[in-house]
Amino acid sequence: MLEQTSPKTPDRPVELAIKGMTCASCVLRVEKALKGVPGVAQANVNLATHRASLTFTPSVNDPESMIAALVMASEKAGYEASYIDGAKATEDGLAAEQKQEAHALNRAFSMALILTLPVFILEMGSHLFPPIHHLIHDTIGMQRSWWLQALLTTLILVGPGRSFFTKGFPALWRLGPDMNSLVALGASSAWLYSMVTTFFPEWLPEGARHVYFEAAAVIVTLILLGRVLESRARGKTGSAIKHLVGLQPRQARVLANGVATDVNIDLVKPGDLILVRPGEKVATDGVVTEGQPYLDESMITGEPIPVTKHTGDRVSAGTLNTTTSFSYRTTHTGAETVLARIIRMVENAQGAKLPIQAVVDRVTARFVPVIMLCALLTFLLWLALGPSPSVSYALVNAVAVLIIACPCAMGLATPTSIMVGTGRAAELGVLFRQGDALQRLRDVTVIAFDKTGTLTQGKPTLTDLVVIDPHHDRATVLSWTAAMQLHSEHPIAQAIVAAATAERLALPAALNFSATSGAGVSATVANKALLAGAQHFMFSHGIRTEAQTALTDQWAAQGKTPIYLAVDGQLTAMMAVSDPIKPSATLAISALKTLGIRTVMITGDHPGTAQAVAFQLGIDEIHAQVLPEGKVDQLLKLRADKHVIAFVGDGINDAPALATADVGIAIGSGTDVAIEAASVVLMSDNLMGVATAVKLSRATLKNIHQNLFWAFAYNAALVPVAAGVLYPGFGVLLSPVFAAGAMACSSVFVVMNALRLKRVQAAS
């Protein structure tokens, strides 16, 4: 059991571990119970992870009492619940709990198998092999054989099979039957009929005196076997999370007064100085203070080539030092590290419900009661119309219907595919922050890109500076502009500052700085009113630029971005900045076209520059000189044309567009604001991640449809067979034993099919 602590605030979703869920009906019952607790805004229960994720209404100010109420509600519904403290729950603790659960299942199955084998041999062996029948008849006799079978089967039902009855019958009394109810009804019916035959044979017609102990025993044993196999397979679906958590070192080498001491990772605080030797992993997030290591960041970004780090560069927990020792100052620890945030993103995505799950839930809510009605009708029809002994035929076929129709496969069809698909995506450097983005991305028909920092490297350089006003010289113009741009975080501003720094120019003070997002900046420098920015920014301040059209067009054709500088209301100089296109951009655009997706570029840059970049990349449609709010308008226009839109960006000014698009895809190296606004995050600058995300989305949804088809088609085909529909024409009946085996196989098949997603490769 996980530690029963409570959160301090209800800001984040609260996680509960739910024990005892076995099928989709269990999920619906737990959700209904949790949603019934006052103050719960949303409850999402996942069968594959055995977790419940809950959010509270704003009125909740006592999370501790809410947790207690939720646990109590789960227990009233028949399921054990415990709070998971995201900051304290370690993968070791969760793995230990899963191991304990698997061990209990293995023990129950082993005991059931040992007790079932003699029953199966005594009953089925005597039917299938005459020598065994004669041996039993000549030694212990058939009556004693039945007594022995009764004893062994009773031990199975009250021992390893007890959970089916302790959970199934209470659910039945609550008018919420589940899979356990079906098994309990089926096995107990076969057992009770056999007990009457064995000890009170006079209660039945002579032709109906048959025992079905082996059916009750084998049903329990096979379903336990199915759960064992399912548990093992489900353990593999969470391997991505285990891998990510395993990247976190358990200790850090803290430097204090020149002495390095190994300290437990939980004791490391922001501000501590950490030493990392070659071959060791970075323990926390931080900033390099000494050394120039090469770090393997593939576990986070998916990029295989180690990255050089210099003093002042950021490092992330879990990355591997491949070369020389270095030290860094800790900035984030525990749940605040990049690695911890990635793990939370993957966990949230894996626990999410896709829109397609709503259809499954509606069907499942009615499924078990319908199956019980089918079993009752089967019993009555065989009793009224079946051959002699009709009671035996009615019992066997009704039990077969109950057993074969277990909704386990339906409950596992969607969540297992989501777990494996999002886990595989994380391994390839794609994080689905919101699970429903996995389904929406499959339907995307248009992907729009920002230019600077997304299609280009976001590290522009100043290539040209032309002074128009003869009253000013080049050095003065550059120093004034750099002084103003020093206050801006835009990549173009940084390029101008870098050029002035390289020429060792003194930068005067800039006062009254103001920035217009996506357009330009203004400030007072050396008692002069300066404006710097795009052409439309100049127009908005009444400054004419038509005389420079030829130069502007020349630069734009070369893929350079023109920047205008005005001093005291007069156009004074023009600058050109070049931002190289990312090597992966051309391949990504080509891959998306292969997937049948139209590509669009929406940028605030000059139309000529945008046209040059789009031509090199093969982008289908261009919208240039678009302000940040204009990007939203362009996306809405595309959506009005019945397109499903994804937008890819990296900057603060991209956040509105990322939030507006059907799917927002943020570059992981971009700003936190952009990442928070997006539903999908690429952990590296490699734009092939966009195509990989689409490919994984399509593969996962295809896998879900395969699972759902199998689950529903299986029931649609075999329930009538179990009811005996083939008997009049072909004399075929489905034994409850084979029904139990088929039911177990259906759940294992669904999980194994989901595991095929682990083989999906990155787009190429």
Secondary structure, 3 states (H helix, E strand, C coil): CCCCCCCCCCCCCEEEEEECCCCHHHHHHHHHHHHCCCCEEEEEEECCCCEEEEEECCCCCCHHHHHHHHHHHHHHCCCEEEEECCCCCCHHHHHHHHHHHHHHHHHHHHHHHHHHHHHHHHHHHHHHCHHHHHHHHHCCHHHHHHHHHHHHHHHHHHCCCHHHHHHHHHHHHCCCCCHHHHHHHHHHHHHHHHHHHHHCHHHCCHHHCCCCHHHHHHHHHHHHHHHHHHHHHHHHHCHHHHHHHHCCCCEEEEEECCEEEEEEHHHCCCCCEEEECCCCECCCEEEEEECCCEEECHHHHCCCCCEECCCCCEECCCCEECCCCEEEEEEECHHHCHHHHHHHHHHHHHCCCCHHHHHHHHHHHHHHHHHHHHHHHHHHHHHHHCCCCHHHHHHHHHHHHHHHCCCHHHHHHHHHHHHHHHHHHHHCCEEECCCCHHHHHHCCCEEEECHHHHHECCCCEEEEEEECCCCCCHHHHHHHHHHHHCCCCCHHHHHHHHHHHHCCCCCCCEEEEEEECCCEEEEEECCEEEEEECHHHHHHCCCCCHHHHHHHHHHHHCCEEEEEEEECCEEEEEEEEECCECHHHHHHHHHHHHCCCEEEEECCCCHHHHHHHHHHHCCCEEECCCCHHHHHHHHHHHHHCCCCEEEEECCHHHHHHHHHCCEEEEECCCCHHHHHHCCEEECCCCCHHHHHHHHHHHHHHHHHHHHHHHHHHHHHHHHHHHHCCCHHHHCCCCCHHHHHHHHHHHHHHHHHHHHHHHHCCCCC
